[in-house]
Amino acid sequence: MSRRCAKSACKAKDLFVLFATLLFLLNIDNAVGQTVQIDPLSYSKTTIFSSYPQACGDGTLKCRLTEWVGAWFMPDGSLMVGFNMVTGPTAPRYGRTFMPEPLLNKFTLDDGRIFTHKFPAPAGHYYFDKGYDFYGLTGDCPPSPQLPKEHKCSLIVYLRSTDRGATWSPWRTDPISGLGMSAYTPQSTIALPDGSLVRRVNGDDLKHVPRIPYTAMMQVLKPKRGVYPLRWPTLGGPRQVVVKDPTVCKYQISRVRRLRNGRYIALGQLWRFASGGTRGPCVSMKAGSVMLLTAASPSDVERGRWRLAMSDISAAKLVPNEWDVAELNNGDLLALFRTSESATSRTQTRKQALLRSRPADQCPDRNAASCWVLDQSTLGNPGNFPHSGHPELLATREGVIIQIATSGLSYTTDEGQTWAPLKGSPPSDYYPRAIQDPSTGDIYVFGHVGHDDPYGGKSEEAGGNYSGINQSITMQRFRVKVNK
């Protein structure tokens, strides 16, 4: 039989080969030749908020604390940000007071040391810098949404913009009280489709408050006929403790995200009882596990119906800390972890991995519609990202995933296999939060100037004089251009 093909068959074969070759070249172009940059005409950076300056311990008028920003869209399309703010006396010479020692002693470190303001700290104690003690700064707060000036006040401040970030106005304020500012930070706050606000409060940072759960709580502020209650629900109410597993002694949440199919995920860490069972001391901070929760709908979020959506990951493989994810088209998640090089190392680094979507019969909670499993073969740091606070990923409508950090912005178009610097973008400010307007493509990156700073600076015992911290909230706005 002749090996030569018929003329029509050869033509079809040649066309198929040509089509396959073009498709192959197109895929190479997409994977290698595609570049992303910021549209320079769209870029701007502005300071959207600076609190009233306070007298520093050295007498200068430059002390401000505004930090830990969150960002979300309301159902009406308005853009919201929330952040911590403190005003009032910065130092004892101006009348600043601190948490009483018996209440402070309720806080402990993993190694059992007790917090104290006594300096030097006695044996078995840990000196807690008074600059981070905000207990005595809640008092003469003005009515919401007025912003305090010289008032002794610690607040969550909410700003609202109805013109895509061009102007901002106060929307509401919530007084807060605590040893530090971590308990109420609004970085994970979101709005549900009916306008309800969802926030997490970390009871582990509120040991001085009696009769509340000393773990994370998810609270819902639900409007009635468009009017929001003046106060959030009482801490520890029904449905607020959403991890029901009795072997979990405490957990933390720092990100809540809505997926494209209407489900919600919450990211954090969890710690189980060190001796097993349902009581006793928790494992150490580094011996916990990263945690992923899922809720099937806004209604489930409101009712506290969250499910564990990922099995525990040994700290020998991934030391738990803050992390973030970006949703991929196939339902998998690209995860970026702030972690340590090993369970015995103090050196922090970045690692990323793919979390593979799995059906309910493979989930730790069989009542979850689906869950995710860490693909250990993808665990690494292909972007060579340095340590830079809380990871922040943004999955854009252009199909690009952007990694946002104080060390610079990077992007990937191949699900994290390769990363490249995002041209035209300066680094973010501290603990960034990013969000994209789906109708315009505008990307907003919010952060705060400064770091995890004590109010007014470090205390005199710690070598400071309560002076020199001048924080503000900034916004970068831009669009991205995809070039082939």
Secondary structure in CASP SS format (residue, H / E / C, confidence):
PFRMAT SS
TARGET T0000
AUTHOR 0000-0000-0000
METHOD secondary structure of the structure
MODEL  1
M C 1.00
S C 1.00
R C 1.00
R C 1.00
C C 1.00
A C 1.00
K H 1.00
S H 1.00
A H 1.00
C H 1.00
K H 1.00
A H 1.00
K H 1.00
D H 1.00
L H 1.00
F H 1.00
V H 1.00
L H 1.00
F H 1.00
A H 1.00
T H 1.00
L H 1.00
L H 1.00
F H 1.00
L H 1.00
L H 1.00
N H 1.00
I H 1.00
D H 1.00
N H 1.00
A H 1.00
V H 1.00
G H 1.00
Q C 1.00
T E 1.00
V E 1.00
Q E 1.00
I E 1.00
D C 1.00
P H 1.00
L H 1.00
S H 1.00
Y C 1.00
S E 1.00
K E 1.00
T E 1.00
T E 1.00
I E 1.00
F E 1.00
S C 1.00
S C 1.00
Y C 1.00
P C 1.00
Q E 1.00
A E 1.00
C C 1.00
G C 1.00
D C 1.00
G C 1.00
T C 1.00
L E 1.00
K E 1.00
C E 1.00
R E 1.00
L E 1.00
T E 1.00
E E 1.00
W E 1.00
V E 1.00
G E 1.00
A E 1.00
W E 1.00
F E 1.00
M C 1.00
P C 1.00
D C 1.00
G C 1.00
S C 1.00
L E 1.00
M E 1.00
V E 1.00
G E 1.00
F E 1.00
N E 1.00
M E 1.00
V E 1.00
T E 1.00
G C 1.00
P C 1.00
T C 1.00
A C 1.00
P H 1.00
R H 1.00
Y H 1.00
G C 1.00
R C 1.00
T C 1.00
F C 1.00
M C 1.00
P C 1.00
E H 1.00
P H 1.00
L H 1.00
L H 1.00
N C 1.00
K C 1.00
F C 1.00
T E 1.00
L C 1.00
D C 1.00
D C 1.00
G C 1.00
R C 1.00
I E 1.00
F E 1.00
T E 1.00
H C 1.00
K C 1.00
F C 1.00
P C 1.00
A C 1.00
P C 1.00
A C 1.00
G C 1.00
H E 1.00
Y E 1.00
Y E 1.00
F C 1.00
D C 1.00
K H 1.00
G H 1.00
Y H 1.00
D C 1.00
F C 1.00
Y H 1.00
G H 1.00
L H 1.00
T C 1.00
G C 1.00
D C 1.00
C C 1.00
P C 1.00
P C 1.00
S C 1.00
P C 1.00
Q C 1.00
L C 1.00
P C 1.00
K C 1.00
E C 1.00
H C 1.00
K C 1.00
C E 1.00
S E 1.00
L E 1.00
I E 1.00
V E 1.00
Y E 1.00
L E 1.00
R E 1.00
S E 1.00
T C 1.00
D C 1.00
R C 1.00
G C 1.00
A C 1.00
T C 1.00
W C 1.00
S E 1.00
P E 1.00
W E 1.00
R E 1.00
T E 1.00
D E 1.00
P E 1.00
I C 1.00
S C 1.00
G C 1.00
L C 1.00
G C 1.00
M C 1.00
S C 1.00
A C 1.00
Y C 1.00
T C 1.00
P H 1.00
Q H 1.00
S H 1.00
T C 1.00
I E 1.00
A E 1.00
L C 1.00
P C 1.00
D C 1.00
G C 1.00
S C 1.00
L E 1.00
V E 1.00
R E 1.00
R E 1.00
V E 1.00
N E 1.00
G H 1.00
D H 1.00
D H 1.00
L C 1.00
K C 1.00
H C 1.00
V C 1.00
P C 1.00
R C 1.00
I C 1.00
P C 1.00
Y C 1.00
T C 1.00
A E 1.00
M E 1.00
M E 1.00
Q E 1.00
V E 1.00
L E 1.00
K C 1.00
P C 1.00
K E 1.00
R C 1.00
G C 1.00
V E 1.00
Y C 1.00
P C 1.00
L C 1.00
R C 1.00
W C 1.00
P C 1.00
T C 1.00
L C 1.00
G C 1.00
G C 1.00
P C 1.00
R C 1.00
Q C 1.00
V C 1.00
V C 1.00
V C 1.00
K C 1.00
D C 1.00
P C 1.00
T C 1.00
V E 1.00
C E 1.00
K E 1.00
Y E 1.00
Q E 1.00
I E 1.00
S E 1.00
R E 1.00
V E 1.00
R E 1.00
R E 1.00
L C 1.00
R C 1.00
N C 1.00
G C 1.00
R C 1.00
Y E 1.00
I E 1.00
A E 1.00
L E 1.00
G E 1.00
Q E 1.00
L E 1.00
W E 1.00
R E 1.00
F E 1.00
A C 1.00
S C 1.00
G C 1.00
G C 1.00
T C 1.00
R C 1.00
G C 1.00
P C 1.00
C E 1.00
V C 1.00
S C 1.00
M H 1.00
K H 1.00
A H 1.00
G C 1.00
S E 1.00
V E 1.00
M E 1.00
L E 1.00
L E 1.00
T E 1.00
A E 1.00
A C 1.00
S C 1.00
P H 1.00
S H 1.00
D H 1.00
V H 1.00
E H 1.00
R C 1.00
G C 1.00
R C 1.00
W C 1.00
R E 1.00
L E 1.00
A C 1.00
M C 1.00
S C 1.00
D C 1.00
I C 1.00
S C 1.00
A C 1.00
A C 1.00
K C 1.00
L C 1.00
V C 1.00
P C 1.00
N C 1.00
E C 1.00
W E 1.00
D E 1.00
V E 1.00
A E 1.00
E E 1.00
L C 1.00
N C 1.00
N C 1.00
G C 1.00
D C 1.00
L E 1.00
L E 1.00
A E 1.00
L E 1.00
F E 1.00
R E 1.00
T E 1.00
S E 1.00
E C 1.00
S C 1.00
A C 1.00
T C 1.00
S C 1.00
R C 1.00
T C 1.00
Q E 1.00
T E 1.00
R E 1.00
K E 1.00
Q E 1.00
A E 1.00
L E 1.00
L E 1.00
R E 1.00
S E 1.00
R E 1.00
P E 1.00
A H 1.00
D H 1.00
Q H 1.00
C C 1.00
P C 1.00
D C 1.00
R C 1.00
N C 1.00
A C 1.00
A C 1.00
S E 1.00
C E 1.00
W E 1.00
V E 1.00
L E 1.00
D C 1.00
Q H 1.00
S H 1.00
T H 1.00
L C 1.00
G E 1.00
N C 1.00
P C 1.00
G C 1.00
N C 1.00
F C 1.00
P C 1.00
H C 1.00
S C 1.00
G C 1.00
H C 1.00
P C 1.00
E C 1.00
L E 1.00
L E 1.00
A E 1.00
T C 1.00
R C 1.00
E C 1.00
G C 1.00
V C 1.00
I E 1.00
I E 1.00
Q E 1.00
I C 1.00
A C 1.00
T C 1.00
S C 1.00
G C 1.00
L C 1.00
S E 1.00
Y E 1.00
T E 1.00
T C 1.00
D C 1.00
E C 1.00
G C 1.00
Q C 1.00
T C 1.00
W C 1.00
A E 1.00
P E 1.00
L C 1.00
K E 1.00
G C 1.00
S C 1.00
P C 1.00
P C 1.00
S C 1.00
D C 1.00
Y E 1.00
Y E 1.00
P E 1.00
R E 1.00
A E 1.00
I E 1.00
Q E 1.00
D C 1.00
P C 1.00
S C 1.00
T C 1.00
G C 1.00
D C 1.00
I E 1.00
Y E 1.00
V E 1.00
F E 1.00
G E 1.00
H E 1.00
V C 1.00
G C 1.00
H C 1.00
D C 1.00
D C 1.00
P C 1.00
Y C 1.00
G C 1.00
G C 1.00
K C 1.00
S C 1.00
E C 1.00
E C 1.00
A C 1.00
G C 1.00
G C 1.00
N C 1.00
Y C 1.00
S C 1.00
G C 1.00
I C 1.00
N E 1.00
Q C 1.00
S C 1.00
I E 1.00
T E 1.00
M E 1.00
Q E 1.00
R E 1.00
F E 1.00
R C 1.00
V E 1.00
K E 1.00
V E 1.00
N E 1.00
K C 1.00
END
